[in-house]
Amino acid sequence: MSATIIDGKQVAAEVRAEVTREVEAFVERHGRPPGLATILVGEDAASAVYVGGKQRACAEVGIKGFDHRLPADASRAEVVALIERLNADPDVSGILCQLPVPGHLDGVELTNLIDPDKDVDGLTVASAGRLALGLPGLRSCTPAGVIRLLDAAGVAIEGAEAVVIGRSNLFGKPMAQLLLERNATVTIAHSRTTDLADVASRADILIAAVGRAEMVRGDWIKPGAAVIDVGINRLAEPPAGRSSALVGDIAFDEALAVAGAITPVPGGVGPMTIAKLLDNTVQAARLQAGED
Ligand SMILES: Nc1nc(=O)c2c([nH]1)NC[C@@H]1CN(c3ccc(C(=O)N[C@@H](CCC(=O)O)C(=O)O)cc3)C=[N+]21
């Protein structure tokens, strides 16, 4: 038996096609496109690649991109002033501050200055609270992308045992809440969990977001489970038999033999994060225009 590989690039392309149609309809109604402002502080190479990818994706679907780059030594006041200006700019529907920010700045504090109605990353206290209370709001992109992947793969979420490994505010906590909203039975496991392998092996849906290359082994996986790999670990060179130096948190080849369905790295969750960011930008623009 070999698992079905869930093609994140393919599903992301479907989401982007839907977003493209929504953008065209928005332009018809309002005579202007939704806009997404990205803020990148400093010269971290990986962050620059991600932000570049987000801006390129905007252009592809017709969203207007505002690409703000600040030097690594930018002051808190400069970043705050930029966020406040973008909050007040009617052409800017969504704002994201790429994380991490340089050490003299506080990424959580800065993110929180974003108007919740423009919080397309879903990372402000207000957005987290709306999610926790089941109120409408912008949902964080990576967890929302995972739900879309599970749906696309035909995985039943309701009633399933879901185990999320990782408890970050960026992913693990919102992921657990979205699964709960869909009536899964949810466990959040983490670095202090006693017998992680045993907890993982109960999962019908196993989601790993720990940032440790290939930590989840094949014998942790329940036969037939849906396995979602949120890890992005960059190795010095591609492992034997692989073409990419990016590996996830799951030992892919081992898992492939046991799981029912699995996302690859690259080409799994990553492209969905960007697709959901575009989707959130259109939703934000519609809300700000008084629609829905
Ligand atoms: N405010 C904020 N929002 C974020 O959403 C955010 C962030 N900060 N900081 C960093 C992480 C990381 N992240 C990724 C997005 C796309 C891919 C992606 O498209 N990955 C491709 C491969 C890309 C490559 O080759 O490096 C894939 O998995 O197939 C990966 C990672 C968004 N993040």
Residues whose N, C-alpha, C, O or C-beta is under 5 A from the ligand:
A	BS01	LIG	L96 C97 Q98 L99 P100 D121 P266 G267 G268 G270 P271 T273
